[in-house]
Amino acid sequence: MSVRPLSIVHFSTADLIGGSARSANRIHQGLRAAGHNSKMLVGIKTGDDPHVAMVQGGRFGQLADRIANKFSDMMGLQYLFLPSSLGLANHPWVRDAD
């Protein structure tokens, strides 16, 4: 019995900058090596992997994220809400994921 490959999307702040980004990228690469359709949506892309895309909120999105971060930090809740992430549900990779 063969297992059907999964279509997976990972969300990360970056693809290669920082420890958690590198860990997420290793998981992504491992899943691809195992035959799954793994992709990453990131805020900062520094690598050349075609299965990693940068999500751009534009200047308004960046400003909105900074303001939201200031308020959530004051409440002791880091990264509680990022306005630039609101459109992620409509991204084709997310819609096509399992």
N, C-alpha and C positions, 0 to 999 in steps of 0.2 A: 504494500500500500504506500503510495507516495503522498507526501504532504504538499498541499498547495502553498506556493510562496505568498507571504503576506506583503501588503503595501503599507509601509510605516512612514510616519512623518515625525521627526524630532524637532523640538523647539529649543533654541539656545541663544544666549546673548551673542556668542561668537562661535566661529568654527574651530579656531586653533589657538586663540589668545586666552590663557588662563587654564588652570587645572581642570575645572569642570567642563570647559569647552573641549579640551583634549580628550577627556573621558567620554563625553557624548560622541565625539568624532570616532573614537575607537569602537564604541558600541555600534554606531552607524556602519563603519567599515566591516566589522565582524558580521553584521546581519547581511550586508551585501555579499560578502564572501560565502555565506551560507545559502545564498540563492534568493534572498528576499529583496523586494523593491524598497529599499530604505532611502529616505531623503531627509535633508535638514533645512529648516528655515531659521535664519540667524539675523541678528541685528548688525553684526560686523563680520564681513567675510574677508579673510586674508589669503585663503588657499585657492587652488584652482580646480577643485572637485566640481564637475558639472552637475552632481546630484545635491549640491548645496547652493541655496539661493538666499540672497540678502533681501529682507523685507524692509522696504523704505517707507517710513512714515512722513518723509519730507520735513521741511523746517517747522511746519505747524505741529506735526506729530512729535518731533523732538522737543519742542517747547512744551507741549501738553504733557509729555512724559516727565520732563523736569519738574513742572509744577506739581503733578500728581505725586512724584517721588518726595518732594519737600513736605507735602502734607502727610503722606503715609509715614515718612521718617519721624515726623513730630509725634505721631501716635505710636511709634515703636514698631511699626509694621512695614518692613522694607519690601519694595516691589509689589505692594498689594494690588495695584491696578496700573496698567500702562495703556493709556488711550490709543496709542499707535497699534495695539494688538487687536483692536476691535474688528478689523477687516480680515483677520486670519481665517475665520470660518469660511470665507468665500474664496480663499486661495484654491486654485485647481488641485494642488497636491493634497490639501486637506480634504477636499470633497472626494477625491479618488482613494483616500486611505481606507483601510479596513477598520 
